[in-house]
Amino acid sequence: MSERSPRVSVIMRSKNSDWVIGQALAALYSQDYDDFELIVLDSGSTDRTLELVAHYPHRLIHIEPSDYFPGKVLNLGAEQARGEILVFQNSDAVPLTRECLRRVV
């Protein structure tokens, strides 16, 4: 029996976001809509970003800083997504209410 794919794939770009990514992830994982997977595309963080990400279920894709082009990175995340719906959330975007993801979906 295979694991059911999530309905939503949240695709998050990051680089040296330790000042805010913990808040963004805590808010994302506090949403009242929980049928999602998180794909993090990190382009060479040298701070605590990846340490903070490690506290949450996610799939991590490492991007070389020299290969970082926003559209290309988002397309890579979309290619890796298993969800029916793609939601793009920057690592510095903190959902302000528990209903944000449900409203987007």
C-alpha positions in Angstrom: 0.0 0.0 0.0 1.5 3.3 -1.0 1.3 6.5 1.0 -1.4 8.9 -0.2 -0.1 12.1 -1.8 -0.9 15.3 -0.1 -3.4 17.6 -1.7 -1.1 20.7 -1.4 2.6 21.1 -1.9 4.0 24.2 -0.1 7.2 25.2 -1.9 9.5 27.5 0.1 12.7 29.1 -1.0 15.3 30.0 1.6 18.7 31.4 2.2 20.0 32.6 5.6 16.5 33.1 6.9 17.1 32.1 10.5 15.8 35.4 11.7 12.2 34.5 10.6 11.9 31.0 9.1 11.2 29.5 12.5 8.1 31.8 12.8 7.1 31.0 9.2 7.3 27.3 9.8 5.6 27.3 13.2 2.7 29.3 11.6 2.5 26.9 8.6 2.4 23.9 10.8 -0.3 25.5 13.0 -2.7 25.9 10.1 -6.2 24.4 10.4 -5.6 22.8 6.9 -3.0 20.1 7.3 -3.1 18.1 4.0 0.2 19.4 2.7 3.8 18.6 2.2 6.6 21.1 2.6 9.4 21.3 0.0 12.3 23.6 1.1 14.7 24.8 -1.6 17.8 26.2 0.1 20.5 28.0 -1.8 23.5 27.8 0.5 22.4 28.9 4.0 25.3 29.5 6.3 23.2 30.5 9.4 20.8 28.4 11.5 18.2 28.2 8.7 18.6 24.4 8.0 18.8 23.7 11.7 15.4 25.3 12.2 13.9 23.6 9.2 15.0 20.2 10.5 12.4 20.5 13.3 9.5 20.1 10.8 8.5 17.5 8.3 9.9 18.5 4.9 11.9 17.5 1.8 15.0 19.5 1.3 16.6 20.4 -2.0 20.0 22.0 -2.0 20.6 24.7 -4.6 24.1 26.0 -5.3 24.1 29.7 -4.8 25.5 30.2 -8.3 22.6 28.2 -9.7 20.0 30.3 -7.9 17.5 31.9 -10.3 14.0 32.5 -8.7 12.0 31.1 -11.6 14.2 28.1 -12.1 14.2 27.2 -8.4 10.4 27.5 -8.2 10.1 25.3 -11.2 12.4 22.7 -9.6 10.2 22.7 -6.5 7.1 22.3 -8.7 8.7 19.3 -10.5 9.3 17.6 -7.1 5.8 18.3 -5.7 3.4 15.5 -5.2 0.4 17.7 -4.4 -2.4 18.6 -6.7 -2.2 22.3 -5.7 1.1 24.3 -5.4 1.5 27.0 -2.9 4.6 29.2 -2.9 5.6 30.6 0.4 8.8 32.6 0.9 10.8 31.8 4.0 10.1 35.3 5.3 6.4 35.1 4.9 4.6 34.3 8.2 1.0 33.3 7.9 -0.9 35.6 10.3 -4.0 33.4 11.0 -4.6 29.7 11.3 -6.9 29.8 8.2 -4.4 31.2 5.6 -3.6 27.9 3.9 -7.2 26.8 3.8 -8.3 30.1 2.3 -5.6 29.8 -0.4 -6.7 26.3 -1.2 
